[in-house]
Amino acid sequence: MTKLLLVGESWVSAATHYKGFDQFGSTTFHTGADRFVEGMARAGIDVTYMKAHEAAEAFPYTAEDLSAWDVVMLSDIGANTLLLPPAVWLRGERVPNRLKAIEAYVRGGGGLIMVGGYLTFQGIDGRGRWHRTPVESALPVTCLPVDDRVELPEGAVPEVVTPGHPILSGVPSDWPYLLGVNEIVPKAEGAEVVLRLPADQGGLPLLVTGQHGAGRSVAWASDMSEHWLPKPFLDWPGYDALFANMVRWAADGT
């Protein structure tokens, strides 16, 4: 069974409520991977779900420790979470650079998938900060140095560029619409664009694959859940096959 380490896809929201003279605050915890985790279980993918706040301390520090999984998936989590664990941020200690560990893991044969969102690739206001990192060097794309979000409130239906790619095996041809992507740039050598947006919506790459050393990497420029993937996409029969195929394709480099 293919083993996947999913990192990110969780957040805490704080709200202030005003009721006439009075006000009070509340906080809520959210996860964005429930649909994905359920689908991967049906597809036979063994998922370890490390939420964003857990990753700050629990994410492995070495390529050897990461090798417990066939694939690492980073989804809607910024580079700072891995660069600034409590030992560094709170205590001023030195620790291994976990972005370098991810690159070494892929170069040695591991699989890497980056899923788009407001804090992956470069993200909102450039806060994802994956540009010019060792992780970017392992991806088949480069990130923009600025806010890279492309919001598509009118919806965009993916177009197939490489119909014979293994990631599309068993995926229905009736693609649902999505509502946004991160703008990414395929690398000049070795990158293969599998899906893109329609030409009249920029023709931007949506799914790009590549090789890094002995490992494989995948860039999926949209989300795995709301809001960029609306309910019709989450309910689409091809959702499980698409994401399971990404994981298995990336794992085949191991």
N, C-alpha and C positions, 0 to 999 in steps of 0.2 A: 504494500500500500504506500502511495506517495505521501510523504510527510511535508506539510506546509506550515511555516511560521508566519502568521498574519500579524502585522504590527501597526497599531494606530486605530483609526475608525471609532474613536470615542471622544467625548468631550463633556465638560460641565458648563451649564448655563446659569447665569445669575440674573435675576429680575428684581426690579423695584416696583411695588404696587402702590398706587396713590388712590385713596378713598376719602375724598373730601379733605379734612384737616389732617388725617392720619396717613401714615405710610409704613410699609414693612417690606422686607426683602425675602427672597426665596432662592434656593439653588436646586437644580435638577441635573441628573446624570443621564447621558444619552449614549447609545451605541448605534453605529451605522452599518454593522456587518451581519446582523441577524439573518437577513435573506441569503446572504452569501454563504454563511456557515451552514445553514440548513441545506442549501443546494449542493455544497461540496460533500456533505455527509451522504446525500443520495448518490453522488457520483463516485463515492469510494475514496475521497481525499481525506486524509487524517489531518485536521486543522488544530494547531495550537494558537489560540487567540490571545495575544498579548496587547492589552489595551494601552492607550497612549500614556496614561499616568503610571502604569506598571513598567513600561519600557524604559522610563528614565533611569530606573535602578536595575531592572531585571534583564534587559537586553544583553546578550553575551558580548564579551570583550575580545574574543579571539575567533579567527576563522575555524580553528579546531572545534571550538564549542558550537559554532554555527553549523558544523557538519552533521549535527544530530538531525537536521532537517534537509530535505532534498531541495527545497525552494524557500527563499525569504521574500515575503510580499510587504512592501511599504505602502500604506494607503492613508492619505490625509493626515500625515504626521510630519512636522518640520524637522530639519536637521538639528536644531538646537536641543531637542529632547534627547538625542543621542550624544551630542557634544558636551552637554552641561548636566551630567548626573549630579546628585547631591554631594558626592565627594569633591567635585570641582567647584560647583556653584556655592555650596555652603561652607566647605571646609578648606578650600584652596589647595587640595591635593592633586597630584598628577595621576592620571589613569591612561590606559591605552586608548587610542583614537578608534572608536567603533565604526566610523565611516571607512577607515582604512581596513578594518577587519572584514567589512562587507565586500570591499573590492577584492581582497585576497581570497576570500571564500569563493567568489564567482570565478576569479582567475584560476583557482584550483579545481574547478569543476562543479561548483554549486550553481543553483538557479536563482535569478533575481527578477522580480516583477515590481514595477512601480505603477500604482493605480492613481489616477488623477484626483484632484480635489483642491480645496482652498489652501492646503498646506503641503501639497506635494508638487513635484517639479519646482516652479518658482512661486506659484500661488498668489494669494491676494496681497497686494502691496509688496510683493517680493518676499514675503515672510517665510515661505517654505525653505528658502536658502539652500537648495540642492545644486545650484549653479556653481561650477568650478570646484566641485568636491570629488573625492575619490569614488563616491557612489555614481556620480554623473559619468565618470570615465568608464564605468562598467556597464552603463546603459547604452542602447543603440541610438540614443538621441542626445542632443544637448538642450539645455534649458535656456530660456531667455533671461537676461539679467534684470528684467523688470516684471511687474505684474503681468502674468501670462494668461489670465482668464479670458475666455471667449464665451460670453453668455449668449444663448440662442433661444430666447423666449418663444420664437415662432416654431421651434423644433427643427431638428436636422436628422435625416435618415442616412445611416452609414452606407457607403458605397464600397463594394469589394474591388480591390486592386489585384490581389493574388488569389484567385479562386481555388487553386490546388493546395493552398497551405494547410498543413495538418491541424492548425488551430481552428479551421473552419469545418473540419470533418463532423458531419452529423448536425451542423447548425442550419436551421431553416433559412430560406432565402427571403422570407417576409420580415425584414428588419423593422423593428419599432423605432420611433423617434427618440432622440435624446435632447437635453436642454443646455448642454454646455461642455466645454473641453478646456484643457490647458493647451496653449500653443507650444508645440515642441518642434525641434528641427532634426530630421534624420541625419545621422552621420554619413559622411561622404563614402566611407568604405564599410561594407559588411552589413549595413542596415537594410532591412526589407520591409517596405510598407505593405501591410496586409489589408487595412481598411483606411478610408479617409472620409472627410466630409464632402458633400457635393461641391462642384466647381463654383456654383453661384453663391456658396457660403464659405468661400475661401479655399476649398480643396485641402484643408489642413489634415495632416496625418492623425489617425485615431488609434491605430494599432500597428506597432513597429516591433520587429524582432531582430535579434542579432547575436553575435558570439563575442565573448570576452575571455581570452585565454582558452581554458578547457571548458568553461561554463557558458551558459546561455542566459540572455536577458530579454525581457519583454517590457514595452512601454504601452500602457493603455491610458489614453489621454483623458478619458471621462471618468466618472465615478463608479462605485459599485452599488450605490443606493441613491435616495433622494438628496438634493433636488435634481441633479443633472440626469439621473436615471429615474424617470417618472414611473408610475405604477404600470402602464402598459409594457415598459421594458422589463420591470421586475417580474411581471406575470408571464412574460413571453416564454414559450417552450424552449427557446434556444439559450436562455440565460445560463442554465446549469452547464450545458455542453460547452458554451463559449469559454466560461471561466475555468472549468475543469480542464479543457484542452490547453489553455494558457499554462496552467500549472504543470500538466504532464509534459508539454513541449519544453518548458524551462528545465524540468527535472531530467530530461533525457541527456543533458550534458554531464550528468554525474556518473 
